[in-house]
Amino acid sequence: MENFFQEGKAMASVVIRNLSESTHNALKFRARAAGRSTEAEIRLILDNIAKAQQTVRLGSMLASIGQEVDGVELDNVRDFDTKNEVSF
């Protein structure tokens, strides 16, 4: 990878080989529809995917916390009392 400087930051350069013609055409079409260059469209797609991977979901975070404390045992108690209705 080569590094280029843009806005004071080092930018990486990536070469993608053996990309199918249909994928390349789809990327060109998508870029044209958005008014961007194909390179800018690919960069946007990769940036969005990379950022999405960094986002921690609530369930994943809770599972991670549970693993750190060796799990939690919860009593699964159900109230079968049907005489008292729940009011909201």
C-alpha positions in Angstrom: 0.0 0.0 0.0 1.2 3.5 -0.8 0.5 6.4 1.4 -0.7 9.7 0.1 -1.3 12.9 2.1 -4.6 14.5 2.1 -5.7 17.2 4.6 -2.6 16.5 6.7 -3.4 12.8 7.1 -1.7 9.8 5.6 -4.1 8.0 3.2 -3.7 4.4 2.2 -4.0 3.2 -1.4 -5.5 -0.2 -2.2 -5.5 -2.2 -5.4 -8.2 -4.7 -6.0 -7.4 -7.4 -8.5 -9.7 -10.0 -10.2 -12.9 -7.9 -9.7 -15.6 -9.3 -11.9 -16.8 -7.1 -14.8 -20.4 -7.2 -13.5 -19.3 -6.0 -10.0 -17.2 -3.3 -11.6 -20.1 -2.2 -13.8 -22.5 -2.2 -10.8 -20.1 0.0 -8.9 -19.7 2.4 -11.8 -23.5 2.6 -12.2 -24.0 3.2 -8.5 -21.3 5.9 -8.5 -22.9 7.6 -11.6 -26.3 7.6 -10.0 -24.9 9.3 -6.8 -22.9 11.8 -8.8 -19.5 10.4 -7.6 -16.5 8.9 -9.2 -16.2 5.1 -9.0 -13.2 5.5 -6.7 -15.2 7.8 -4.4 -18.1 5.4 -4.4 -15.9 2.4 -3.5 -14.2 4.5 -0.8 -17.6 5.4 0.7 -18.7 1.8 0.7 -15.6 0.6 2.4 -15.7 3.5 5.0 -19.4 2.7 5.8 -18.6 -1.0 6.3 -15.6 -0.3 8.4 -17.5 2.1 10.6 -20.4 -0.3 11.0 -18.0 -3.0 12.2 -16.9 -0.7 14.9 -20.4 -0.1 16.3 -21.1 -2.1 19.3 -24.6 -3.4 19.6 -26.4 -3.5 23.0 -26.9 -7.3 23.0 -23.2 -7.8 22.1 -22.2 -5.5 24.9 -24.4 -7.2 27.5 -23.2 -10.6 26.4 -19.6 -9.4 26.8 -20.3 -8.1 30.3 -21.9 -11.4 31.2 -18.9 -13.3 30.0 -16.5 -11.1 32.0 -18.4 -11.9 35.2 -18.7 -15.6 34.4 -22.4 -15.4 33.6 -25.4 -14.6 35.8 -28.0 -17.1 37.0 -31.5 -15.7 36.9 -34.5 -17.3 38.6 -37.1 -17.7 35.9 -40.2 -17.2 38.1 -43.6 -16.8 36.6 -46.6 -15.4 38.4 -49.7 -17.6 37.6 -52.0 -15.4 39.6 -54.8 -14.5 37.1 -57.1 -12.9 39.7 -55.2 -9.6 39.8 -55.2 -7.8 36.4 -52.4 -5.6 35.4 -53.3 -2.0 34.9 -51.3 0.4 32.8 
